[in-house]
Amino acid sequence: MAEPSSAALDALRAQIDEVDQEMLALLQRRLKLVGEVGTIKHREGVPIYAPKREASMLAKRRAEAEAMGVPPQLIEDLLRRIMRESYVSEKDVGFKRVHDTLGPIVIVGGGGKLGGLFAQLFTLSGYEVRVLEQNDWDRADALLADAGMVVISVPIDKTCEVIERLPPLPEECLLVDLTSIKQAPLAAMLKAHPGPVLGLHPMFGPDVSSLAKQVVVVCHGRGEEHYQWLLKQIAIWGARLHEAPASEHDQAMQLVQAMRHFTAFVYGLHLKREHADIEQLLQFSSPIYRLELAMVGRLFAQSPSLYADIIFAQPDALARARHYLDRYQEALALLEAGDKVGFEALFDDVAQWFGDFAQQFRVESANMLMAANDSRSG
């Protein structure tokens, strides 16, 4: 079959450009409608993320796409990206203020990244926000005298010290911390303040553009009826709340955070000591390795003190790391012995333990790998 002439190809590309421009106009119209939706949600206090609405809409669009001969996954991918932008647009409109009579919110560490994010969210919700930083303790009494809520957002190793340093707070003031460990800060807050106390752990970093679909772990302290408004406010921001005892949370974080960060650190250290050529690795990388390398590199683009705090603050971190080393040595022994049969048996044992989650994670990771591959520039 003959190659299309240059003129024919140019004509087709011109038509594609026209379609792209039409798509841009439609996106502009959609974002405008989203802004109007955000205004109504702000007025009525409706959460920006509605999971049932999103799932229903995606299912309908997939069915419609299939009927039109368009790949269903393509329209879902497009819509998910568009909806992510929509959540950001809705956030910029602001949020309904749940507690109309709350006094000023004081964020200790509000000049930091995570504290600053929550300061922004509370401000967008119409609350008065004050910030208390390390150089402000000489006026802490004045800043806290009429506080309706105090939020502690400081490094892990300083959290309990800062809580103990607080002057007496108003009796009805809500005391909250955002630390990634919960037992020690919660105990310190309960000891320091006789009023309502709540432990929160935002399971996201300060660089998120929206709280839609993000998880906030809730560890109850004291006076649950006095902080229901805050949980409702966070839900309006779009986050999903997950309640857990502080001890259960901290145990999970040993695997979810401490061990994950520690293993990424060790792999980065290994690459450095092996004098690996990152440019060369990228040239030979599969999508999955590129994604893994990106996750390791992401760690080293951030503050070493942050990750040292997360890893070293866990009381059982050393024991967990030793257990991991034991498993590594167990697998290494199979490699040294050339025991492929033993390796496959152990592999099958772990696969059975994962159960249905293995296939679920395979599907989820396939979507991530396609997105990672799409973002490659070379």
N, C-alpha and C positions, 0 to 999 in steps of 0.2 A: 504494500500500500504506500502511495506517495506521501511524502511529508507535506503538511499544509504549507502553502506559500506564506511568506513573511506578511503580506498584506492581509491574508485570511486570519493569521494568528493575531496580528495587531487588532483586527476588527473584533475578534472574540474577546481579547483582553480589554478592549474598550468597553464592551458590554458588561464584562465582569466588574470593571471599575464603576460603571453606572449602578449595578446591583449593590456594590459595597457602599456607595453614597446613599442609596435608598435605605440600606441597613442602618447607616449612621443617623439618618433622619428619624428612623423608627426608634432607635436607641435613645435619641434626644427626647422624643415624645414620651417614651416609657419612663425615663428618669424624671421628667416633669410630673407625670402621674404619680410616681413613687413619692415625690416631694409632697404632693397633695395628700397622699395616704399618710405620710409621716405627720403632717399637720393634724389630721384627725386623730391619729394614735396618741400624739402628744396631748391633745385636749382631753381625750377619754381615758388615758392611762392604759392603753393596750400595748402589750409587749411587741417589740419590733420583729421578733422571730415567732412565727406561728407554725410549728412543725406539721400539724395536720393539713393546714392550707398548702404548705409547700409540697408535701408528699402527694396530695391530691392533684395539684396543678402539674407536677412533673409526670405523674402517671397519665394524665389526659394528654399532655403534649407528646409524650412518647407514643401513645396509641395513634394520635393524629399524624405524627411523623411517619410511622410505619405504614399507615394507609396511603400516604403520599409518596412512598418510595424513598423517604429520607431516613438514614440510619438513626434509630431512636437514641443511641448513646451520644450521637453528635448533638442533637437538640438538648439533651440533658446536660452535657458539658457546657454548652453555650449558656443555658439558662442558669446553671449554678454560678457561673462567673458573673453573669448579669445581676443575679440576686445578691451576690457578695457586694457588688458595687451599690446595689440598692440599699443594703443595710447601712452602709457608710453614709449614704445620702439622707436616710431617715434619721440617723444619729445626729447629723448636723442641724436638723430642725429643732432638736431639744427633746426633753422628756417631761411627762407630767410629774409634778412634785407630790409625792404620796403623803408626807407628813407636813401639814401646813403650818403647824405651830412650833416646829423644832427650832431650838436655838442654834447658834453658829456651830458648824462642824470644824473641828480642829484636827488637821492631819499632821501628826508628828512624823517628820520625814517627807512632807509633801513636796519638797523641792527635788526629791529623787524621781526616778522614772516611773516606778509603779505608783508611788504616792501621788505623783503629778497626774497620772492617768485617772485615778479616782477623784482627784480634785477637779479635773475637767468634767467628769461625768456628773458629779454632784452640782457643779456650777451650771451645766447644761440642764439640770433638773430644777434649777431655781433656788438652791440653798446658798446661804452665806458660808463661804469657806475661808478658813484661816490656816496658815502654815506655821508650824513651829519647827525650826531647824536647830542644829547644834549650837549656833551662836545666839539663840533667842531665849535661853533658859532664864536669863535675868528678868524677862518679862513674861515668864510662863504663867504666873499667877493671874496676870491681867488677861492674857489670851484665853485661859481656861475657866475663868470665873463664871461665865454664863454659858458655857458650852453645852450643847444638846447632845453631841456625840464627839468622842475622841477616837481617832483611828491611828493605830501604831503601824508605821510602814518604814522600818529601819532594818539594817542588816541583822541576820539571825543572831550573831554572837552579841549584839547590842540590845536585843529586844527586851529581855527580862530586866536588864540594867535600866533601860529607859522607863519601863513600866514602874519599877520601884522608885524612880526619881520623880514621878508625877506628884504634884501637890494634891490635896484632897479635892475631889471633883464634886460638882453638884449631885445631890442624891439621886436624881432621876436621869443623870447623864449616862448614855450608853458607851461602854468602853469596848473597842474592837481591835483585833490585830489581824494583819495580813500575812503573817509569817508562814513559811513552808513546813515548819514543824509546829505541832499544836499542843502537846501535853504540857511542856514547861511554860510557854507563854500563857496558856489558859489558866494554869495554876497560879502564876504570878499575878494575873489580872484579878482573879477571884480573891486573892489575898490583899491586893492593893486597893480595891474598890468594892464597897458594899452594895452598889447598885447593879443594874443590868450589865451583863458581860457576854460577849460573843466572839468565837474564834472563826475566822474565815481564811481559806487558802485559795486564791485565784489560780487556777491551773492554766495560766497563760502568761506570756511576757508582756512588758509594757508597750511593745511595738504593734500590738493588734490594732486594726483600724476600727473594729467594732466588737462588742461583746456577744453578738449573735452567735449562738451555738457553742460558746465557750462555757467551761464548767467552773463553778465556784463551790468548793467543799465547805459545808457548814458544820461546825462543831459547837454544840450548844453549851452555854455556860450557866448563866443565871438570868431569871426574869424573861423567859421566852416571849411572854405576851408584850413585852416592851420593845422587842425588835422585829416583830412581824412586818412592820412597815418597811424596814430596811431590806428584808428578804423579798418583799413585793417590789421594791424599787429596783433591786438588782435583776429581778425577773423581767421587769419592764425594759431594762437595758438590753435584754435578749439572752441573758445567761441562763444556763441550766443549773439548778441547785441540787447538790448531792449531800445528804446528811450522813454523818458518820461519827462514832465516838472518836475522841482524840487519839486514843491508843491504837485503834484500828487504822486511822489515817496515817499515823507515824510509821506503823509497820508496813503499810503499802508503799509509802514514800521511799522506804529503803530500797525497794526494787524499781519503782517508777522513776525516781529521781537520782538518789545517791549512787546506786550501782550502775545505772545507765550512763550517768555523767563520768563515773570513774572508769568504766570500760572504754568510753570514747576518749578520755584523757590518755589512757594507757596506749590505745591504738595510735593516737597522734604522736605520742612519745616514741613509739616503735618506728613509725615512718621517719621521724626526724633522725633517730639513731641509725637507721638503715640508709640514710642519705637518699631517700626516695626522691625522684624527680617528679614533682606534682604535674608539671606540664605533660610529661610523658605518660603518666598514669591516666590523665584525662584523655589523651589520644587513644589509649588502648581500652578505655573503660566501657563496660556495658552500662545500660541505663541504671541498673540496680546498684552497681558499684559507685557510679557517679553520685547517686543519691546518698549512699552511705558516706562517701567521702565528703559530700556537702554538709552532712550532719556533724561530722567530726570537725570540719573546718569552721562551721558555725560556732562551735563551742569556743574555739580559740580566737574568735573575733570579739569575744565578750570579756567581762572583767574576771580575772583569776580569783579575786577575793570573793566574788559572788559564788563561784562553784566550790571554792574551798569551804565557804560557810555551809553550803548545802551538804557536801560530803562529810565534813568533819563534825557537823552538828548532830548527825545521827549516832545515837549511842551504840548501836550494833553494827556500824559501818565496817569496822575491822573484821568482825566475825563473818559478816556477809562476804567480804572480799576474800577471806581465807577459804570460805566454802566454794566460791567461784574458782579460786586457784586449784582447789582439790578436783573440781570437775574438769578443768582444763588439763590437769595432769593425767586424769583418767583417760581423756580422749587422746592425749599425747602418747600414752602408753600403747594404745591401739595402733597409732601411726608408726611408732618405733618398731612394733612387732609385725607390721605389715598385715594386721588382722582386719581385712575388709569385711569378713563375715561378722566379727564382733562389732565393727562400726555400724554395719547395716542393722544388726539386731538392736543396738542402742538407739539408732535413728528411728526405727519402727516403734520402739518403746515410747520415745518422746512424741512421735506423731500421734500415737493412740492417746497420749495424755492431752494433747491439744484438741483432739476430737474434731467437732464441726468447726471450731474456730480456725483451724488450719485452712480450710477452703474459703472461709469468710475473709481471712487476712490475705489470701492469695488474690481474691477478686479486688479487695480494697487496694492492695499494693499495685496491682496491674494498672489501676486508674492513676495512681500517683506516678508510676513509672512512665506512663504515656505523657503525663503533664511535664515530667522532668525532661523527657526526651524532646518534647516540643520546644522547651526553653533553651536547648543547646544552640549556641551561636557558631560552633565550629566543630 
